Amino acid sequence: MTGQSEAERDKAVVDAFYQAGIEGHLTSFARYLDPDFKVTADAIIKIVDVWTVRGGKVTSICVAYFEPQALLDKLGIAHQLAS
């Protein structure tokens, strides 16, 4: 990775995770995890993930999820989702 910016190196780490998933060997990604790695997630449908990568190691992943029907109901927005 010589000559790459820190952002390019960090993107390569995230890309390695998705590639490992595509190839069916997520355990090979373990070498990229910081010893104090943390992941957070909620609910049903994934909408965003935020990665923190430092020194070529993933220190955290925050994944935001939501349940669309409950959200639309709470906001008072009409929808065609099953109740």
C-alpha positions as CSV (number, residue, x, y, z in Angstrom):
1,M,0.0,0.0,0.0
2,T,3.0,2.3,-0.5
3,G,2.1,5.8,-1.7
4,Q,-1.5,5.5,-0.7
5,S,-3.2,8.1,1.5
6,E,-4.6,7.1,4.8
7,A,-8.1,7.4,3.4
8,E,-7.2,5.1,0.5
9,R,-5.8,2.6,2.9
10,D,-8.9,2.8,5.1
11,K,-11.2,2.3,2.1
12,A,-9.1,-0.8,1.2
13,V,-9.8,-2.3,4.6
14,V,-13.6,-1.7,4.2
15,D,-13.4,-3.1,0.7
16,A,-11.6,-6.2,2.0
17,F,-14.6,-6.9,4.4
18,Y,-17.1,-6.8,1.6
19,Q,-14.9,-8.9,-0.7
20,A,-14.5,-11.5,2.1
21,G,-18.3,-11.7,2.3
22,I,-18.7,-12.1,-1.4
23,E,-16.1,-14.9,-1.4
24,G,-17.7,-16.6,1.6
25,H,-14.7,-16.3,4.0
26,L,-15.5,-13.6,6.5
27,T,-13.2,-15.1,9.1
28,S,-10.2,-14.1,7.0
29,F,-11.2,-10.5,7.8
30,A,-10.3,-11.0,11.4
31,R,-6.7,-9.8,10.8
32,Y,-8.2,-6.3,10.1
33,L,-10.0,-6.0,13.5
34,D,-8.6,-3.9,16.3
35,P,-8.2,-5.9,19.6
36,D,-10.9,-3.7,21.1
37,F,-13.2,-3.8,18.0
38,K,-16.9,-2.9,18.6
39,V,-20.0,-3.2,16.5
40,T,-23.5,-1.8,17.1
41,A,-26.8,-2.4,15.4
42,D,-30.5,-2.2,15.8
43,A,-33.9,-3.4,14.4
44,I,-34.8,-4.6,11.0
45,I,-33.7,-2.9,7.7
46,K,-30.2,-1.7,7.2
47,I,-29.9,1.9,6.0
48,V,-26.3,3.0,6.7
49,D,-23.0,1.7,8.2
50,V,-20.2,3.9,9.5
51,W,-16.7,2.5,9.8
52,T,-13.8,3.8,12.0
53,V,-10.5,2.6,10.7
54,R,-7.2,3.6,12.3
55,G,-3.8,2.3,11.3
56,G,-5.2,-0.3,9.0
57,K,-7.4,-1.8,11.8
58,V,-11.2,-1.5,12.1
59,T,-11.9,-0.1,15.6
60,S,-15.7,0.1,15.2
61,I,-18.7,-0.3,12.9
62,C,-21.9,1.5,13.7
63,V,-24.9,0.1,11.7
64,A,-28.2,2.0,11.7
65,Y,-31.3,0.1,11.1
66,F,-35.0,1.0,11.1
67,E,-38.4,-0.7,10.8
68,P,-40.1,1.3,8.1
69,Q,-43.7,0.7,9.1
70,A,-43.1,1.8,12.7
71,L,-41.2,4.8,11.6
72,L,-43.9,5.9,9.1
73,D,-46.6,5.3,11.7
74,K,-44.8,7.4,14.3
75,L,-44.3,10.2,11.8
76,G,-47.9,10.1,10.8
77,I,-47.1,9.4,7.2
78,A,-49.6,7.4,5.1
79,H,-48.2,4.2,3.6
80,Q,-49.3,0.9,2.1
81,L,-47.3,-1.3,4.5
82,A,-49.2,-4.1,6.3
83,S,-50.2,-3.2,9.9
